[in-house]
């Protein structure tokens, strides 16, 4: 007899997972083609990196603000329309004639991730039984891991062959197709309970919830200080060709996918707190060992493995952690957590760009390590506070 926890997940979750794949691919396509964007638009690497920063700022600010705006929307319509917008705007970005026009277009495009990712996670609880919630949330976020396996390496490879415009256009076409799939797969009438101002105050006033959101902010900040500049870093330090760079991204993404698959299967047994701590520890280990990879491609690939295993699985664990702590406040806490992800990306891309402009490309990992240690410490503290503090009903 099949246990509830091992029962098949609803077909709609597959569409949401692939939707997150498109979202993740579009977000990371700029990082994968950063060298080509810099060269073709005649701007510096730090300037090209501002596309990451500006888009992440919009996503970070937009996730909680837009959560209130779209609170009463049917999720079938909301998620399909947001992904349709994402696809169309990527095609428009691919046609941008220069950097000054591309930058605002990129910012407008990022309205969709600010809506899609948190709202997809927030409605999962209405599509599955309570004992499947952790597995379902991590499954939906598997799309981001798949994007790292396929999206980012393909972006780097295709960008080297055909240019970044082709990459963005392809993301746009796929986004439009997946929006139609979501429209067909999602049931009507999925509307998470609207949150009042009182609900938002309860979420913001909960120390355990806000500490977990802080963990995500520091984790994303620490990662993107270096991760956003993987392409120029590996080219300069290791002299990788376009094909070798794509393979390095593929290697990273494959272990990222593996980490999320393992997390999906074991998070309900481990518990979200312990699962997040394990994932964070892996990323700290990679950054602590980072100097070992500076002279050797194979050693660099090995050093990347713990980071990759923890990277996307930690995002999934953090989302499940918040939903588990206060299910009724999930629309607010997940939106705030998504804001923290993108806010950390903006801070990391901005700080990394400043450090590169000052000639400190080789020191990015040191800053990342300090931030990741802070994230791990805060995560362990948050788990202790959660045990002592009553959660919102």
Secondary structure per residue as TSV (DSSP state, phi and psi in degrees):
chain	resnum	aa	ss	phi	psi
A	1	X	-	360.0	135.8
A	2	X	-	-78.9	127.3
A	3	X	-	-73.7	155.7
A	4	X	G	-56.4	-38.5
A	5	X	G	-69.5	-22.6
A	6	X	G	-101.7	3.3
A	7	X	S	-63.1	154.9
A	8	X	-	-66.0	142.3
A	9	X	-	-80.4	151.9
A	10	X	-	-60.6	147.0
A	11	X	H	-57.6	-30.1
A	12	X	H	-59.7	-30.2
A	13	X	H	-66.2	-29.5
A	14	X	H	-65.3	-42.6
A	15	X	H	-63.7	-40.2
A	16	X	H	-67.0	-38.2
A	17	X	H	-62.9	-44.7
A	18	X	H	-68.3	-34.0
A	19	X	H	-59.4	-41.3
A	20	X	H	-67.0	-30.5
A	21	X	H	-61.1	-45.5
A	22	X	H	-64.5	-44.2
A	23	X	H	-59.3	-49.1
A	24	X	H	-63.3	-40.4
A	25	X	H	-63.1	-43.1
A	26	X	H	-64.6	-39.6
A	27	X	H	-64.8	-42.7
A	28	X	H	-87.9	-8.9
A	29	X	H	-60.7	-35.5
A	30	X	H	-66.2	-42.7
A	31	X	H	-62.7	-39.8
A	32	X	H	-69.6	-26.9
A	33	X	T	-112.3	20.7
A	34	X	H	-58.9	-41.0
A	35	X	H	-62.6	-42.8
A	36	X	H	-69.2	-40.2
A	37	X	H	-60.4	-44.8
A	38	X	H	-59.4	-46.1
A	39	X	H	-71.8	-44.1
A	40	X	H	-73.5	-29.5
A	41	X	T	-99.4	2.6
A	42	X	T	58.2	48.5
A	43	X	-	-127.3	162.4
A	44	X	-	-75.6	165.4
A	45	X	H	-59.5	-47.2
A	46	X	H	-58.9	-37.3
A	47	X	H	-65.0	-45.2
A	48	X	H	-61.6	-35.6
A	49	X	H	-63.6	-20.1
A	50	X	H	-65.6	-21.5
A	51	X	H	-61.8	-38.7
A	52	X	H	-67.9	-45.0
A	53	X	H	-64.1	-49.7
A	54	X	H	-63.3	-43.0
A	55	X	H	-63.9	-39.9
A	56	X	H	-68.0	-35.4
A	57	X	H	-61.5	-46.0
A	58	X	H	-60.5	-44.4
A	59	X	H	-65.7	-40.1
A	60	X	H	-65.7	-44.4
A	61	X	H	-75.3	-34.4
A	62	X	H	-75.1	-31.8
A	63	X	H	-56.3	-53.5
A	64	X	H	-73.3	-34.6
A	65	X	H	-67.5	-45.3
A	66	X	H	-71.9	-23.1
A	67	X	H	-59.8	-37.0
A	68	X	H	-72.4	-37.2
A	69	X	H	-65.4	-40.7
A	70	X	T	-98.7	12.4
A	71	X	T	-54.8	-39.3
A	72	X	T	-92.0	1.9
A	73	X	S	-73.5	144.2
A	74	X	-	-64.6	128.7
A	75	X	H	-68.9	-25.9
A	76	X	H	-60.8	-48.8
A	77	X	H	-69.5	-43.5
A	78	X	H	-60.8	-50.3
A	79	X	H	-70.3	-37.6
A	80	X	H	-67.1	-42.5
A	81	X	H	-68.4	-40.0
A	82	X	H	-65.0	-37.4
A	83	X	H	-74.2	-32.1
A	84	X	H	-62.2	-44.2
A	85	X	H	-59.0	-43.6
A	86	X	H	-59.3	-44.8
A	87	X	H	-65.2	-47.3
A	88	X	H	-62.8	-42.8
A	89	X	H	-70.1	-29.5
A	90	X	H	-65.3	-38.3
A	91	X	H	-65.4	-40.4
A	92	X	H	-62.7	-42.6
A	93	X	H	-60.9	-37.6
A	94	X	H	-63.3	-22.4
A	95	X	T	-94.7	-1.1
A	96	X	-	-60.4	130.8
A	97	X	-	-77.0	-23.4
A	98	X	S	-156.5	175.2
A	99	X	H	-65.1	-43.8
A	100	X	H	-59.1	-29.9
A	101	X	H	-85.5	-31.0
A	102	X	H	-67.5	-39.3
A	103	X	H	-58.5	-53.5
A	104	X	H	-66.5	-33.0
A	105	X	H	-64.0	-39.8
A	106	X	H	-63.2	-40.4
A	107	X	H	-62.7	-45.3
A	108	X	H	-62.9	-37.4
A	109	X	H	-60.1	-35.0
A	110	X	T	-75.4	3.2
A	111	X	H	-60.3	-37.3
A	112	X	H	-63.7	-50.5
A	113	X	H	-59.7	-31.8
A	114	X	H	-64.1	-25.8
A	115	X	H	-96.7	-50.2
A	116	X	H	-63.7	-54.1
A	117	X	H	-62.0	-51.8
A	118	X	H	-67.4	-36.8
A	119	X	H	-74.4	-30.9
A	120	X	H	-64.2	-43.0
A	121	X	H	-67.5	-39.8
A	122	X	H	-68.0	-27.6
A	123	X	H	-91.4	-4.8
A	124	X	G	-60.1	-37.9
A	125	X	G	-61.3	-21.0
A	126	X	G	-89.9	-5.5
A	127	X	T	-106.5	-13.5
A	128	X	S	-134.6	167.5
A	129	X	-	-73.6	156.1
A	130	X	G	-55.0	-36.8
A	131	X	G	-77.2	-2.7
A	132	X	G	-105.1	0.3
A	133	X	H	-61.5	-48.3
A	134	X	H	-60.8	-45.3
A	135	X	H	-63.0	-41.8
A	136	X	H	-65.6	-41.5
A	137	X	H	-65.9	-45.2
A	138	X	H	-66.3	-31.1
A	139	X	H	-66.2	-44.7
A	140	X	H	-61.3	-38.0
A	141	X	T	-80.2	-3.6
A	142	X	H	-59.6	-26.5
A	143	X	H	-57.0	-36.5
A	144	X	H	-66.5	-37.6
A	145	X	H	-66.7	-41.9
A	146	X	H	-63.0	-36.0
A	147	X	I	-61.8	-36.4
A	148	X	I	-70.6	-31.5
A	149	X	I	-75.0	-45.6
A	150	X	I	-104.6	-44.8
A	151	X	I	-66.5	-52.8
A	152	X	H	-69.6	-45.1
A	153	X	H	-62.5	-41.2
A	154	X	H	-64.9	-36.9
A	155	X	H	-61.3	-46.0
A	156	X	H	-64.4	-41.1
A	157	X	H	-69.9	-50.3
A	158	X	H	-67.0	-34.4
A	159	X	H	-62.1	-38.7
A	160	X	H	-69.1	-31.7
A	161	X	H	-85.7	-45.3
A	162	X	H	-119.8	-9.3
A	163	X	-	101.1	158.2
A	164	X	H	-65.4	-27.2
A	165	X	H	-62.9	-40.5
A	166	X	H	-62.4	-40.1
A	167	X	H	-61.7	-49.0
A	168	X	H	-64.3	-38.6
A	169	X	H	-63.2	-41.6
A	170	X	H	-63.9	-41.4
A	171	X	H	-58.1	-40.8
A	172	X	H	-62.8	-45.5
A	173	X	H	-63.2	-45.3
A	174	X	H	-64.5	-39.4
A	175	X	H	-60.1	-42.1
A	176	X	H	-64.0	-41.1
A	177	X	H	-64.4	-43.0
A	178	X	H	-70.7	-29.8
A	179	X	H	-61.0	-37.5
A	180	X	H	-66.7	-38.0
A	181	X	H	-62.9	-45.1
A	182	X	H	-61.4	-39.7
A	183	X	H	-59.7	-37.9
A	184	X	H	-79.9	-34.9
A	185	X	H	-86.5	-34.0
A	186	X	S	-75.2	136.4
A	187	X	-	-74.1	156.3
A	188	X	T	-73.9	156.8
A	189	X	T	81.3	12.9
A	190	X	-	-83.6	105.2
A	191	X	-	-136.0	98.1
A	192	X	-	-56.3	148.1
A	193	X	-	-56.1	133.9
A	194	X	-	-66.2	141.9
A	195	X	-	-97.0	132.2
A	196	X	-	-85.8	172.6
A	197	X	H	-59.1	-33.6
A	198	X	H	-64.7	-39.3
A	199	X	H	-64.0	-42.6
A	200	X	H	-62.4	-39.7
A	201	X	H	-66.0	-36.4
A	202	X	H	-64.8	-41.4
A	203	X	H	-66.4	-47.5
A	204	X	H	-68.2	-25.5
A	205	X	T	-91.2	3.0
A	206	X	-	-91.9	109.7
A	207	X	H	-55.3	-45.1
A	208	X	H	-62.1	-42.8
A	209	X	H	-62.3	-45.9
A	210	X	H	-71.0	-29.4
A	211	X	H	-67.8	-39.1
A	212	X	H	-65.3	-40.5
A	213	X	H	-61.8	-38.2
A	214	X	H	-63.8	-35.5
A	215	X	H	-58.6	-45.7
A	216	X	H	-62.9	-41.9
A	217	X	H	-60.6	-48.6
A	218	X	H	-66.0	-38.8
A	219	X	H	-62.5	-47.2
A	220	X	H	-67.7	-40.0
A	221	X	H	-58.8	-49.8
A	222	X	H	-64.2	-42.0
A	223	X	H	-65.7	-48.3
A	224	X	H	-76.7	-12.9
A	225	X	H	-59.5	-34.7
A	226	X	H	-106.8	-43.6
A	227	X	H	-58.2	-38.8
A	228	X	T	-62.0	-22.4
A	229	X	T	-116.3	25.5
A	230	X	H	-55.2	-44.5
A	231	X	H	-60.6	-56.3
A	232	X	H	-66.5	-31.0
A	233	X	H	-64.3	-50.4
A	234	X	H	-67.3	-33.0
A	235	X	H	-67.7	-44.2
A	236	X	H	-74.3	-45.8
A	237	X	H	-79.3	-42.0
A	238	X	H	-107.4	-6.4
A	239	X	-	65.1	34.8
A	240	X	-	-70.1	141.9
A	241	X	-	-78.1	173.6
A	242	X	H	-60.1	-42.0
A	243	X	H	-66.8	-41.7
A	244	X	H	-67.1	-36.4
A	245	X	H	-62.9	-42.8
A	246	X	H	-61.9	-40.5
A	247	X	H	-66.6	-35.7
A	248	X	H	-65.1	-42.5
A	249	X	H	-63.4	-39.8
A	250	X	H	-63.7	-41.6
A	251	X	H	-59.6	-48.8
A	252	X	H	-60.1	-46.9
A	253	X	H	-66.1	-36.0
A	254	X	H	-62.5	-42.9
A	255	X	H	-73.8	-28.3
A	256	X	H	-63.0	-42.7
A	257	X	H	-63.3	-45.1
A	258	X	H	-59.0	-43.6
A	259	X	H	-60.8	-40.5
A	260	X	H	-72.5	-34.9
A	261	X	H	-63.1	-46.1
A	262	X	H	-62.0	-41.6
A	263	X	H	-61.8	-43.3
A	264	X	H	-59.0	-39.2
A	265	X	H	-78.0	-27.1
A	266	X	H	-118.4	-1.8
A	267	X	H	-65.6	-36.6
A	268	X	H	-67.5	-28.0
A	269	X	H	-81.2	-42.7
A	270	X	H	-72.5	-36.2
A	271	X	-	92.3	140.9
A	272	X	H	-60.0	-37.0
A	273	X	H	-62.0	-50.5
A	274	X	H	-66.4	-39.0
A	275	X	H	-62.0	-43.0
A	276	X	H	-63.9	-40.7
A	277	X	H	-63.5	-39.9
A	278	X	H	-64.1	-44.6
A	279	X	H	-63.7	-43.1
A	280	X	H	-64.2	-38.9
A	281	X	H	-62.5	-36.8
A	282	X	H	-62.5	-41.9
A	283	X	H	-68.1	-38.7
A	284	X	H	-61.7	-41.1
A	285	X	H	-60.7	-45.4
A	286	X	H	-59.5	-45.3
A	287	X	H	-68.7	-34.1
A	288	X	H	-66.4	-32.4
A	289	X	T	-92.9	2.8
A	290	X	G	-53.5	-41.8
A	291	X	G	-58.1	-24.1
A	292	X	G	-64.7	-24.8
A	293	X	G	-92.4	1.5
A	294	X	S	-73.2	-21.0
A	295	X	S	-112.0	-3.7
A	296	X	-	-145.5	124.7
A	297	X	H	-61.9	-42.8
A	298	X	H	-68.1	-39.4
A	299	X	H	-66.2	-38.1
A	300	X	H	-61.1	-40.8
A	301	X	H	-61.9	-41.5
A	302	X	H	-66.3	-40.2
A	303	X	H	-62.9	-31.1
A	304	X	H	-71.2	-20.8
A	305	X	H	-59.9	-51.9
A	306	X	H	-60.8	-37.0
A	307	X	H	-61.5	-48.7
A	308	X	H	-61.4	-42.7
A	309	X	H	-60.3	-35.1
A	310	X	H	-91.8	-19.6
A	311	X	H	-56.9	-65.4
A	312	X	H	-84.2	-29.1
A	313	X	H	-64.8	-31.3
A	314	X	H	-69.1	-38.9
A	315	X	H	-57.9	-44.7
A	316	X	H	-63.5	-43.3
A	317	X	H	-63.9	-38.7
A	318	X	H	-65.5	-40.6
A	319	X	H	-63.5	-47.2
A	320	X	H	-63.3	-35.2
A	321	X	H	-60.5	-45.5
A	322	X	H	-68.1	-43.2
A	323	X	H	-64.5	-39.6
A	324	X	H	-66.5	-37.3
A	325	X	H	-68.4	-40.3
A	326	X	-	-151.5	82.4
A	327	X	G	-56.4	-37.9
A	328	X	G	-66.8	-24.7
A	329	X	G	-101.1	11.9
A	330	X	H	-56.9	-42.2
A	331	X	H	-57.2	-36.3
A	332	X	H	-77.7	-48.3
A	333	X	H	-68.0	-37.5
A	334	X	H	-68.6	-38.6
A	335	X	H	-63.4	-42.8
A	336	X	H	-65.1	-38.4
A	337	X	H	-67.0	-40.1
A	338	X	H	-63.5	-39.3
A	339	X	H	-60.1	-38.9
A	340	X	H	-66.8	-38.5
A	341	X	H	-58.8	-52.1
A	342	X	H	-73.5	-34.0
A	343	X	H	-63.7	-40.3
A	344	X	H	-65.0	-37.6
A	345	X	H	-61.9	-42.5
A	346	X	H	-62.8	-45.6
A	347	X	H	-64.6	-42.9
A	348	X	H	-66.1	-45.8
A	349	X	H	-63.5	-38.2
A	350	X	H	-67.9	-47.3
A	351	X	H	-64.5	-42.0
A	352	X	H	-61.1	-40.6
A	353	X	H	-63.0	-41.0
A	354	X	H	-63.5	-44.5
A	355	X	H	-64.6	-39.4
A	356	X	H	-65.1	-41.5
A	357	X	H	-61.6	-26.7
A	358	X	T	-93.3	6.8
A	359	X	T	84.6	23.7
A	360	X	-	-112.5	34.6
A	361	X	G	-54.8	-40.0
A	362	X	G	-74.7	-8.5
A	363	X	G	-102.7	3.2
A	364	X	H	-59.1	-37.7
A	365	X	H	-64.9	-30.8
A	366	X	H	-65.4	-43.7
A	367	X	H	-65.1	-42.6
A	368	X	H	-59.8	-41.0
A	369	X	H	-62.9	-44.6
A	370	X	H	-60.3	-45.1
A	371	X	H	-65.6	-39.6
A	372	X	H	-69.4	-35.5
A	373	X	H	-62.8	-39.8
A	374	X	H	-62.1	-40.0
A	375	X	H	-65.2	-43.2
A	376	X	H	-63.9	-45.1
A	377	X	H	-60.9	-43.0
A	378	X	H	-66.1	-35.2
A	379	X	H	-63.8	-44.3
A	380	X	H	-65.3	-38.8
A	381	X	H	-65.2	-42.8
A	382	X	H	-60.1	-37.7
A	383	X	H	-64.5	-38.2
A	384	X	H	-67.8	-43.1
A	385	X	H	-63.5	-38.7
A	386	X	H	-60.9	-37.2
A	387	X	H	-67.3	-28.9
A	388	X	H	-95.1	-21.7
A	389	X	S	-104.4	133.0
A	390	X	-	-68.4	137.8
A	391	X	-	-86.1	154.8
A	392	X	-	-58.3	141.2
A	393	X	-	-69.1	360.0
